[in-house]
Amino acid sequence: MREIKFRGKSVDDGKWYYGLPYFSKDRMKSQIRYDISERGCTFVDVIPETISEFTGLKDKNGVEIYEGDIVKECGLRETWTLSSRDEFSERKHVITWCDYDLQWTGVLFQDDGDYEHDTRKLSFLNRKYTLEVIGNIHENKELLEEIK
């Protein structure tokens, strides 16, 4: 079973905090609860749009993959071989949740022939390729321009 946790970028210091989301009753304040122990927890105000869920997967460097991350294909895993349709390139995907399939997906925005605007299951991408987190949609908008 995967660990359920979230992250959010602080309103005050711009750092990422990891824990559980908390929303005030009037939805005027979004927070992340962290340092949770028997004695209590600490709250930090975060930018609501930056709250993202952990997918349960890590990249090739052990970095946790979150919703909104931008990942790059870095190579095929040893158990896979290229097909004629599947030339390897360092394609980039934005990690999103698919309500239709009820699973994490990597959305490919790169104009790449047959793969234009393709959506792949994150579990498939992680089995076939070694992936690397290269940024996220909140801090690295320039990467989104590169892959359009």
C-alpha positions as CSV (number, residue, x, y, z in Angstrom):
1,M,0.0,0.0,0.0
2,R,1.4,3.4,-0.9
3,E,2.0,6.2,1.5
4,I,-0.7,8.9,1.3
5,K,0.8,12.4,1.6
6,F,0.8,15.7,-0.1
7,R,3.0,18.7,-0.7
8,G,2.3,22.4,-0.9
9,K,4.4,25.5,-1.5
10,S,4.5,27.9,1.5
11,V,2.9,31.4,1.1
12,D,5.6,32.9,3.4
13,D,8.9,31.4,2.5
14,G,8.3,29.6,-0.8
15,K,9.6,26.3,0.5
16,W,7.8,23.0,-0.1
17,Y,6.2,21.3,2.9
18,Y,5.2,17.7,3.0
19,G,2.3,16.2,5.0
20,L,-1.5,16.2,4.9
21,P,-3.6,19.0,3.5
22,Y,-6.0,21.0,5.6
23,F,-8.6,23.4,4.4
24,S,-10.5,25.9,6.6
25,K,-14.2,25.5,6.7
26,D,-14.7,28.7,4.7
27,R,-12.0,27.5,2.2
28,M,-10.2,30.8,2.8
29,K,-7.0,29.2,4.0
30,S,-5.1,26.1,2.7
31,Q,-2.5,24.5,4.9
32,I,-0.2,21.5,5.1
33,R,0.1,19.7,8.4
34,Y,3.6,18.3,9.0
35,D,5.7,17.1,11.9
36,I,2.8,15.1,13.0
37,S,3.4,13.3,16.3
38,E,1.5,12.3,19.5
39,R,2.0,15.8,20.9
40,G,0.4,17.5,17.9
41,C,1.5,18.9,14.5
42,T,2.6,22.0,12.8
43,F,0.6,23.9,10.2
44,V,1.9,26.1,7.3
45,D,-0.1,28.2,5.0
46,V,0.4,27.1,1.4
47,I,-0.6,28.3,-2.1
48,P,-3.8,26.3,-2.8
49,E,-2.9,25.6,-6.5
50,T,0.4,24.0,-5.4
51,I,-1.1,21.2,-3.2
52,S,-0.3,18.0,-5.0
53,E,-0.5,14.3,-4.1
54,F,2.3,11.8,-3.9
55,T,1.9,9.1,-6.6
56,G,3.6,6.4,-4.6
57,L,6.5,6.2,-7.1
58,K,10.0,7.4,-7.1
59,D,12.3,8.4,-10.1
60,K,15.7,6.9,-10.9
61,N,17.3,9.1,-8.3
62,G,14.9,8.1,-5.5
63,V,13.0,11.4,-5.8
64,E,9.3,11.1,-5.0
65,I,7.0,11.8,-8.0
66,Y,4.0,14.1,-7.2
67,E,1.1,15.3,-9.2
68,G,2.2,18.3,-11.3
69,D,5.8,17.0,-11.7
70,I,7.5,17.0,-15.1
71,V,9.3,13.8,-15.7
72,K,11.7,12.9,-18.5
73,E,12.2,9.4,-20.0
74,C,15.9,8.6,-19.4
75,G,16.2,5.2,-21.0
76,L,14.5,1.8,-21.3
77,R,14.6,-0.6,-18.4
78,E,16.6,-3.8,-19.0
79,T,13.5,-5.9,-19.6
80,W,12.2,-3.8,-22.5
81,T,13.3,-3.6,-26.1
82,L,12.3,-0.9,-28.7
83,S,9.6,-1.7,-31.2
84,S,9.6,-0.1,-34.6
85,R,7.0,2.4,-33.4
86,D,8.8,3.3,-30.2
87,E,12.0,5.1,-31.0
88,F,13.6,6.3,-27.8
89,S,13.8,9.9,-27.1
90,E,14.0,11.9,-23.9
91,R,10.2,12.7,-24.0
92,K,8.8,14.7,-21.1
93,H,5.5,14.1,-19.4
94,V,3.4,16.1,-16.9
95,I,2.0,13.9,-14.1
96,T,-1.8,14.2,-13.7
97,W,-4.7,12.2,-12.2
98,C,-7.1,10.8,-14.7
99,D,-10.6,10.7,-13.3
100,Y,-11.8,8.4,-16.2
101,D,-9.2,5.7,-15.6
102,L,-8.8,6.4,-11.8
103,Q,-5.0,6.4,-12.0
104,W,-1.9,8.6,-12.4
105,T,-1.0,9.4,-16.0
106,G,1.9,11.1,-17.8
107,V,0.6,13.5,-20.4
108,L,3.0,14.0,-23.3
109,F,2.7,17.4,-24.8
110,Q,5.5,17.2,-27.2
111,D,4.7,17.1,-31.0
112,D,6.3,13.8,-31.7
113,G,4.4,12.2,-34.6
114,D,2.1,9.4,-33.3
115,Y,2.6,10.5,-29.8
116,E,1.2,14.0,-30.0
117,H,-0.8,14.9,-26.9
118,D,-0.6,11.3,-25.8
119,T,-1.5,10.1,-22.3
120,R,0.3,7.1,-20.8
121,K,-0.4,5.4,-17.5
122,L,2.3,6.4,-15.0
123,S,2.6,2.8,-13.8
124,F,3.4,1.7,-17.5
125,L,5.9,4.6,-18.0
126,N,7.7,3.6,-14.7
127,R,7.9,-0.1,-15.7
128,K,9.2,0.7,-19.3
129,Y,11.5,3.7,-18.8
130,T,13.8,5.0,-16.1
131,L,12.2,8.3,-15.2
132,E,13.7,11.5,-13.8
133,V,11.8,14.4,-12.2
134,I,13.1,17.5,-13.9
135,G,10.8,20.1,-12.4
136,N,7.1,20.8,-11.8
137,I,4.4,23.0,-13.3
138,H,4.5,25.5,-10.5
139,E,8.2,26.4,-10.5
140,N,9.3,25.5,-14.0
141,K,6.9,26.9,-16.5
142,E,9.8,27.2,-19.0
143,L,9.8,23.4,-19.2
144,L,6.2,23.4,-20.3
145,E,7.1,25.8,-23.2
146,E,9.9,23.4,-24.2
147,I,7.6,20.5,-24.5
148,K,4.7,22.1,-26.3
